[in-house]
Amino acid sequence: MRNLKTLIFGVCCCFLMSVDASAKVFNNKECQFLVNNVNKNLPEQVDTVTWLINSTCLVHGGKAEFTYVYHIDTTRISVKSLPKSFAKRTIRGFCTNPDSRVFLNGVTKMRMDYYDKVSGDFF
């Protein structure tokens, strides 16, 4: 996961060096660049039960929404053992990480979608 954060941080710094210092929402070209760079190294194992599978970025109406898509291997962990606040805590941790802040300044919404690797059910 650290490699992914480093990649995102580096890519975003490159973007910021080419634009002015004011906050700017990514456009379609910038979003696609980010997605291509994130996805080229996927899938990536995050921990013993979680894999980052894909990312997407959609720009519409001047807003950019970036989504990470994860699979959770429920054959190795009980879904009941996942607390209801699992995704919220993960997102909160990502949002408060200084390395992620540059990236987040370019998107209007960032999502982390978790799916059961076996059934495809959404968490």
Secondary structure, 3 states (H helix, E strand, C coil): CHHHHHHHHHHHHHHHHCCCCCCCCCCHHHHHHHHHHHHCCCCEECCCCEEEEEEEEEEECCEEEEEEEEEECCCCCCHHHCCCCHHHHHHHHHHHCHHHHHHHHCCCEEEEEEEECCCCCEC
